[in-house]
């Protein structure tokens, strides 16, 4: 048995490789950003070869810099940006088009057509998802429709589809394995999360051949072997990044909740073996598990979370470094009545408005850049709080604690405001690489690196706790203002 687990965390803007030892210490970490492509307004793409190249590079780099030998790696776990869609040639491995990223809105009219054709209820009942351009299904159809000869080639079995986990697994195993896991399959808007099979009605509606789809397996399982420096290492864990994060937080029991503050924000509540269909705009999705029995979660997705900080930095040029946001925001006691609704690519849960657009409102002559920066940070917490409320209504239970991770969770001002506006205790873990840790857990459990869930839960530890300090009257006034601001942004671009 090796001494380490290697986690590959392929995110929306960067690829990371993290080495964990048995005590969950990080013994090596490398990260590399790669380009984002914006060919038209509302379109977001990535080069699949750059995704793979960046991930492979950091995998080799972390071994070189840490001095860890490939023979000391017990297994590889992969966590990935979800829904991002890639089609490639079965025989050559060449992508036939750029990866269409989860943020891309180009297929909104195709989603509208599915709804007009009466498939909205079918989609929600079978896939647990709300019809939206966010998911993979309409992205696959768009590529098949817009690349010359693609649909005919797909029908002949010459093309393969995969989300990023499938693409990386296929590349790393040198084309030997075309597979995905329950969690990623459940984000395609093509997968029946109850029958655990691709849904024929949706495949026919979008004219997607079943032959291009990957095999679906449990998240913790041996997928295939990777040749690293002449050593064969098993890929033994796959999970979409948000389900990997839920697992990394040791949220194994119904009612446990985590929020990831990344490019977007993703709030998940574990619901056990019960698929809780939302009445409040949330998604029902498959959670990562260690056996064939499906585990479920409720999820709320925020399209623009930490990305609002990038926009304030790069778009408005209000500060040079993302870490400066907290410094400037702390220079004012509040936003001075300013609200920023970052609906740059529409609004996700609980609104699911593809046509909403960003709104900066409440500006007066005394508004300063610090107020705008603070409003941007607070917008992340307001959006997350809306998801918590929806989740409580769906699950019929009160959330008392929130576990957090992601880059923006390091911002103490934001975490305190999240605790205040939500009236919840916020727990930030000692190991900040929670998504990578979840992938490592899944891989390690599959090969016996860790014995069971009890062992890994004992090792989980906390870095900081934030408790509510805001009075209820102030909380309700602020939330009412946020609701009013959101109302101004809805349906703007239709």
N, C-alpha and C positions, 0 to 999 in steps of 0.2 A: 504494500500500500504506500502510495506517495505521501509526501509531507504537506502538500499544498493543493488548493483548488484554484483554478484559473477561471475568472469570470470575465466574459466579454460583454460589455454594456454598450450596445450600438444605439446612440441617441439621435435626436433630430438634427443637432448641429455639430456633434462630435462623436468620435469613437473612443472608448476607454477600455483598458485592460487592467484588471485588479487581481492581485494574488493574495489569497487568504490562507493563514495557517489554521490549525485545528482549534485554536482558541479564538478565532475570528479576528485576529490582528491582521492589519493590512501590511504586507511585507514588500509590496511593490505596486505602483500605480503609474500608468502612462495615459496620456490623452492627446488626441489630435483632432483639430477642427477640419472640416471639409466644406467646399463651396455649396451655397444654396443658389438655385436658379429661379428667376422670376420672369419667364418669357412674355407674360401678359398680366394685366391687372387681375388679381385673384388667383393666378396660377402659381403653383409652387412645385418645383422639380428638383431632383438630385441625379447625379450620374451614378448608376449602380456600381460601376467599376471603381469609382472613388470611394463609395461606401465600403466596398470590400478591401480596397487597398489600404485605406486608413485603419480599418479594423485589424487587418493582418499585420500592418506595420507596428501598431502598438502592442500586439500580442508578442511579437518577436523582441520589441524594444524592452518590454517589462522583464522578460527573461534575461536579456543582456545586462540591463542596469541593476537588477536585483542579484545577479549571480546564481539564480536558481536554475538547475538543470532540468531539461524536459523530462528526464526519468523520475524527477521528484514530483511531477504533477499527477495527481490521482485521477482528475477528470476536469472537463471543461463545461461550464454552464454559460448559456447565452440569454441575455435579456435584450429586447429590441424595441425601437420605435414601432408602434403598431399601425395597422391599416395602410401604410405606405406600400405601394403596389409595383411589382416588377414582373415583366414577362421576358423570357429569354429562350434562345434556341436550344432544344434538347441535345443536339449533336455537337454544337460548337461552344455552348455556354455564353454566346454573345447576347446581350440585351437587345431587344428590338426597338426599345424606346427608353427614354429616361424614366427613372422611378417617379411616379406621381405621389407626392407627399400627402400625408393625412390632412394637412392644412389647406390643400388645394380645393377651390370651390367651382372648378370648371364644369363639374357634372351636376350642378344644381338643377338644370332643366330636365335631365334624365330622371332625377329623383322625383321631380314634380310629375313626370309622366307615370312613374310607378304608382304614385298616390292617386293620380287621376284614373288609372286603370283598376283602382279598388284594392291595391295590395298593401295598404298601410297596416291594417289589422293583421294580415298574414305575416308581414315582416315582424311586427312587434310580438306576436304570439310565438312564432317559430324561432326567431333569432334573438329576441329580447332587446332589440335595438329600435331606435326611432329612425325612420327613413331620413337619410341625410347624405350629403356628398362627402362627408367625413370618412365614411367606411369604404372598404376595398371594392365592393361589387360593381358600382357604376364606373370606377376607375378602370377595372378590367375591361368592361364593355367599351369604354371610350378608346382604349388602346386598340382593341380588336376592330373597332369601327374606323379608326383614323390612320392606321399603319397599313400601307398597301399589302394586300394578300394575307394579312394577319389572321383573319377569321377562317379562311380556307386552310391555312397552315395549322391553326389550332384544331380544326375538325380532323385533320389528318394525324394529330398527335405529335406534331413537330415542335410545338411550343410548350413551355412550362410556366405556370404562375406561382409566385410566392410572395409572402410578406418578407420582411427583411431577415427574420430568423431562418426561413426556408432558403433564401438566397445564400446566406452565410454558410448554412449547413451543407448545401449543395456544393458550394465552392471549396469549403474546407475539406470535405470528403472526396474531392475531385470527381464530382458528379455521381457518386455512388448512392447518395441518399436524397430523396425528394419527399420531405416530410415537414409537418408543422405540429404544434401541440394544441391542446384544447383551447387554451387562452387566446392564442392568435387566431385560430379558426373562428372563434366566437366574435371576432371583430371584423369579419369580412362582409357581414350582412348576407351571407349565403349559407350559413351553417345552422342547422337545427340543434339548439343547445339542449333539447330534451331527448331526442333520438340519437344524438351524437353522430350525425351524418349530414352530408351536403343536401340542401333542400332542392328537390327537382323542380318545384314550381318556380322558384326564383331563378334557377339556372335557365329554364326555358324562357322566362320573361325577359331576360337579358341576353339570351342566345349565347350562353357561355358553356362550352363543352366540358363535361366532367373530366375528360382525359387530361386536361391541363392542371387539374387541382392536385395538391399534395395529399399524401396519406396523413391522417390525424392520429396522434399518439398522446399518452399522458405526459404531463410536464416533467415528471421525474422518471426518466427511462433512458436506456442506452440507445442512442440514435445511430451512431457510426463512429469510425475511427479517423483521427486527424494525424497525419505524419508531421511531427515537429522534430527537426534535427535528427531524423531517423528513428524517432521513438513514436510508437502508436499510442495516442491518448484518446479515450472515449469522450465524445460529446454526450453528456448524461443528464442535461437539464436544459429545457427551453421554456421561456415564458415571455409574454408581452411585458414591457417594462413596468406597467402599473400593477399587474398581478404579481410580478416578481417583487415589487416594492412591498405589497401587502404581505407576502410571504416573508420578506426580509425583516419586517416589523414584528414577526411572530404573531400576526393576527390570524390565528387558526380557528378561533371559536366564533360562533354567530354573535353579531353585535359589535365586534371589534372594528375600529375605524382608523384609516390613515389618510393623509393628504400629501400629495407630492407637489412641490412648488418648482416646476421646471419651466420649460418654454410655455406649456400650458399648465393648468392645475387639474389634478385628478384625485377625486375623493372616492374611496372605496370602503364599503361595509361588507364584511364577511357574513353570509347568510346560511352557511353550512350546506346541507344537501337539499335545501329548499330553494327553488328558483322563484324569487319574489318579483312578480311583474309589477312595474311601477305605475302608479296613478298620478304621479307628480313630475313627469318629465325626465325621470332618470332611466338608466339602462340596466338591463339584467345581463350579466356576463358570467362566463366561467372563470372561477378562481383557480389558481395553481394548487395542485394537490400531489400527493405522493403515491397514489394508486389509481386504479381504473374507475373508482367511484367518483362521479363528478361532484365538485364543490362549486358553489355559486357565490356571486357578490352583486350588490347594487353599486352602480357607478354613476357619478356625475362628472361630466367633462367640461372644462373651461378652456376655450381655444387659446386665449391670450392671458397668461399668468405672468411668469417672470419675463416674458417677451415684452411686456409693457416697459420694463426697465431698459431693455435694449433699445426700444423706440425712443424713450426719453433721452438716452445717451446718443444714439446714432441719428435719429430722425430730427429731434429738436435740438440736439447738441447742448443739453443743459448741464452735462458733467462729462468728464473724460473717461471715467471708469465706473463700471456697474457698482462696485463696492462703495462709491461715493454717494449713492442714493440715500443711504441711511443718514449720513452726515448732514446733507442738505435738508432732508425731511425733518430732522430733529431740531433744526433752527427755528421752526415755527411750532406753536402749541397745537394747531389743528390746520385744516385746509382753508380756513377762512370762507367756508361755504362752497368751495369748489368741488365738483365731482368729475372724475374722468371715467367714462364707460369705454373700455378698450375693445369695442366690437369691430375690430379691424377686418375680420374675416367672417362676420356674423356672430351670433351668440349660440353657445351650446346649451346644456341643461341649465335651468329647467325650461328655457324659452324655445330652443330649437328654431331660431329665426335666421335663415341663411341670408336674409336681406337686411339685417340690422347693420349699422355702421357706427364707427366711433363717435363719441360725443364728449366734448369738454364744456361744462356748463357751470354757471354760478360765478362767472368772472366779474370782478368789479375793478374800479380804478386802483384799489389797494392790493390787488392780486400780484404776488411775486412768483418767481420761478420756484421758490421753495414750496409754495402752496401747491403748485402743479405737480411737483415731484412727490410730495406727500400724498396728494390725491391719487397719483398713479399707484403707489404702494398700497394705500387703503383699498383701492379697487380690487386688488387681488383678494383681500380678506372679505370684502363685501360679497364677491362672487362665490367664494368658498362657503360663506355663511348661508347663502341661499341654498346651496346643495345640502348642507347639514340639515336645514329645516325640512327640505323635501324628503330626505332619507328617514328622518324621524317619523314623518307622516306615513311613509310607505311601510316601514318596519314596525310601526306601532310601539316604538320604544324610544326613550330619551337617550341621546348620546351625551355622556358625561366627560369622556376623555378623547383627545384627538392626538394621534401620533403623526409626526411630520418629518419630511425629508425633502431633498432637492435644494438647489442653489440658494433660492430666496429664503429658505428656512434658517439660513445663517443670519438673516437680518433680524436683530432683536426687536427693533421698533415694529416691524411687521408682525412678528410672532406675538408681541404683547397686544397689538391692536386686534389680531385674530382672536386671542383669548377674550379681550374686552367685548368685541362686537358680537361674538358667538356665545359668550357666557359659558365657556368650556375651559377645562384645564388642558394645556397643550404640552405634550412631551416630545422632546427632541432627543434622538438616540446618540450615543457616543460614536458609533460607526455611521458616518454621514453617507457612505456609499451603500445605501439601503437596497437600491435596485440590484446592484452587483452582488450584494450579500444574499439576496433572495435567489438569484441565479446560482450562486455558489451552494446555498443550502440544497436546492433541488438536485444539483449534480452530485453533491457529496452524499446525500441520502441514498441516491440510486446505486452508488458503488460501495456503500458501507463506511465512508469516511467519517460520518457521524452516525450514531446508532439509531436515533429516533428524534421526534419533535421535542420530547422532554429535554434531551441533552442540549439541543441548540437554544431552547428557550431559557435555560439556566444561564447561558453565556451572554444573553442580550443585556445591555446596560444603557443607562441614560446619561445624557450630557447636561440638559437644562430643562426646567419646568417653568411654565408661564401660567399664572392664575389671574382670573378676571379682577379688574380694579374699577371698572366703570359702573356708574349707577344706572338703574334701569330706565329712568326718564331720558337721560342723555342717549342711551343706546337706541331707544325707540325713535327719537328725533332724527338721529343719524341714518337709521335704516329707512325711515320714511323719505328722507332726502334722496337716498340712493335709488329707491323704487321710482321716484319721480324722474330722476335723471335717465334711468333705463328706459322709461316710457318714451322719452324723446328720441331714443336711438332706434327703436323697433321699426322694421319694415321700410327703412329709409331708401334702400337701393332698388326696390322692386320697380 
